[in-house]
Amino acid sequence: MSTASQVIEIIAQQALLEPSDVTEGSTLEDLGIDSLGLVESIFAIEEAFDITVPFNANDPTEGDFDISTVGSIIMAVDALVKDQA
């Protein structure tokens, strides 16, 4: 399974949507994911990819992990996976 499809599946689960309803252009807000859902999504991503996401739950806009769209999350996860390899 590709990084993109895994991330989309995790985010879809948090949003209680089908993966087909989640696009790379979707924002978490578009999908109805609140701050708690965001934190749960980050934990699930960390567990699925065995990575540590540099994420500040108190200020999600701070840091190097771009959460602006699903596509940006996928790119950030890809980068973290490559850095760890």
C-alpha positions as CSV (number, residue, x, y, z in Angstrom):
1,M,0.0,0.0,0.0
2,S,1.4,3.4,-0.9
3,T,2.0,6.2,1.6
4,A,-0.8,8.2,0.0
5,S,-3.4,5.5,0.3
6,Q,-2.4,4.7,3.9
7,V,-2.5,8.3,5.0
8,I,-5.9,8.8,3.2
9,E,-7.3,5.7,4.9
10,I,-6.2,6.9,8.3
11,I,-7.7,10.3,7.8
12,A,-10.9,8.9,6.4
13,Q,-11.2,6.7,9.5
14,Q,-10.9,9.8,11.7
15,A,-13.4,11.7,9.6
16,L,-15.8,8.7,9.5
17,L,-15.7,8.9,5.7
18,E,-14.9,6.5,2.9
19,P,-11.3,6.8,1.6
20,S,-12.9,7.7,-1.8
21,D,-14.3,10.9,-0.1
22,V,-10.8,12.1,0.8
23,T,-8.7,13.8,-1.8
24,E,-5.2,15.2,-1.6
25,G,-6.7,18.7,-2.0
26,S,-9.0,18.2,1.0
27,T,-8.3,20.2,4.2
28,L,-8.9,18.6,7.6
29,E,-11.5,21.3,8.1
30,D,-13.2,20.3,4.9
31,L,-13.4,16.7,6.2
32,G,-14.8,17.8,9.6
33,I,-11.7,16.8,11.6
34,D,-11.3,18.9,14.7
35,S,-8.2,19.3,16.9
36,L,-8.8,16.0,18.8
37,G,-9.2,14.2,15.5
38,L,-6.0,15.8,14.2
39,V,-4.1,14.5,17.2
40,E,-5.6,11.1,16.8
41,S,-4.7,11.1,13.1
42,I,-1.1,12.1,13.9
43,F,-0.8,9.2,16.5
44,A,-2.2,6.8,13.9
45,I,0.2,8.0,11.2
46,E,3.1,7.7,13.6
47,E,2.1,4.1,14.5
48,A,1.4,3.0,10.9
49,F,4.7,4.3,9.6
50,D,6.9,3.9,12.7
51,I,7.9,7.6,12.6
52,T,7.9,10.5,15.0
53,V,6.0,13.5,13.7
54,P,7.3,16.9,14.8
55,F,3.9,18.2,15.7
56,N,2.8,20.7,18.4
57,A,-0.8,19.9,19.3
58,N,-1.1,23.3,21.1
59,D,-0.1,25.2,17.9
60,P,-0.5,22.9,14.8
61,T,0.7,25.7,12.5
62,E,4.2,25.7,14.2
63,G,6.8,23.3,13.1
64,D,7.9,21.5,10.0
65,F,4.9,19.2,9.6
66,D,2.5,20.8,7.1
67,I,-1.1,19.9,7.8
68,S,-2.7,22.4,5.4
69,T,-4.1,19.7,3.1
70,V,-4.2,15.9,2.9
71,G,-1.6,16.1,0.1
72,S,0.8,18.1,2.2
73,I,0.4,15.6,5.1
74,I,1.3,12.8,2.6
75,M,4.4,14.7,1.4
76,A,5.5,15.3,5.0
77,V,5.0,11.6,5.9
78,D,7.0,10.6,2.8
79,A,9.9,12.9,3.9
80,L,9.9,11.6,7.4
81,V,9.9,7.9,6.2
82,K,12.8,8.7,3.8
83,D,14.8,10.5,6.6
84,Q,14.4,7.5,8.8
85,A,15.6,5.0,6.2
